[in-house]
Amino acid sequence: MPAGRPKKYTKTRLREIEQEIIDYTDKTTIPIVSECAYNLGMYREEMYKHEELSSAIKKLITKKESVLEKGALLGKLNPSMAIFSLKQLGWRDKPKEEIQQENILSEQIKKALGSLNEDA
């Protein structure tokens, strides 16, 4: 990282950057935050520091998630790479214990509803 004073961004420049992020998102098949930042001459971390850019960044990430999920489901993308990338965005696998707890709870609800219907 270069030494020296951090860059100052004016409101006008941040609006321009926001539009550049939106344009990048619209034009790119699978948008990537770090690639967008690189194209803007910024560090990814710097983009996240500016509240004014958060909506555009969220749209970029939402498009990326959508394209990755759909591409993997349709067999157009390597599932392992799609999963890896989605996990980088916060997606996760459910642990077996969590799935088992959901199944147990679901069965308990079905039984409770069944007994309510019998009482009626």
N, C-alpha and C positions, 0 to 999 in steps of 0.2 A: 504494500500500500504506500502510495507516495506520501512523503512528509510534507508538512505545511498546514496551513489553515484549511479547515473544511469549507467546501463550497457553500455559498449562500444562494438560496433559490427564492426569487421573487414570486409573488402570486401569479403574475403573468406567465413566468417561465413554468411554474407548476401546472397551470392550465394547459400550456403547450405540451408538456410532458404527458399529462393525463390524456390528451387527444392522441398523442403518438402511441401510447399504450393501447388505446381503443382501436386505432388504425392497425397496429401490429396484430391484435387479437382477431380482428375481422379478416385480415389477409392471410393469417397463418393457420394451417390445418390443425396442428397440435401446438398451441402456444406454450412457451416455457418461460417462466418468470426470469430466470437467470439469463436466457438468451435475449429477452426483451431489454433487460437492464444493460447488458453488454452493448446492444445496438444503440441505446441511449447514451452510452459513455458513462454509465453509473454502476455502482455496486448494487447487488440485489438488496442488501441490508439497508442501503441508503433509500431505496424506493419505499421500503416499509416504514421508514421514519416519518414520512409525510402523510398526514391524515388526508390531505387533499387528493392523494392518489389511491386511497384505499378502495373506493368503489370500482375504479378501473381495474385494479389488481384482482379484486374479487371476481369480476366478470371474466378476466383472463383465466383464472383458476377454475371457475365454473365451466367454461368452455372446454378446458383441458380435461377435467373430470368426465364430462359428458362424452367427449370424443374417445377417450381411452376406454370407458366402460362399454360404450356401444361397439367400438372396434373390436374389443376382446370378445364380447358376446356374439358378434357376427363372424368371428374367426378371421377378421381382416388384420388384426394386430397380434403380435406374440403375447399370449396370455401372461407369461411370467414377467415380461417387461411392463405390461399394463398394470399388473398387480404391484410390482415394485414401485412404479411411478405413483400410483394411487396411494400407496402406503406412505410415500414421501409427503403427500398432501393431507395425511391424517387418517386415512381409511385404515381399518384394521380387521383382522379375522376375529371371529368370536371364539373364545376358548371353549373347549368341550364342556367344561363345567357350567358355563353360562347357557349353552344350548340345552343341557340336561335340566337345568333349573327352569328354563322357559317351558320345556315339555312337561315337567311335573306341574307347574303352575297352570298350564293349559288344561291338563287332565283334571286338576282340582276344580277349575272353573266349569268344565263340562259336567262333572259330577254334581256340583252345586246347582247348576241350571237344570239338570235332569231331575233332581229332587224337588226343585221348585215347581216344575211342570207336573210332577206326580201329585203334589199337594193341591194343585189347582183343580 
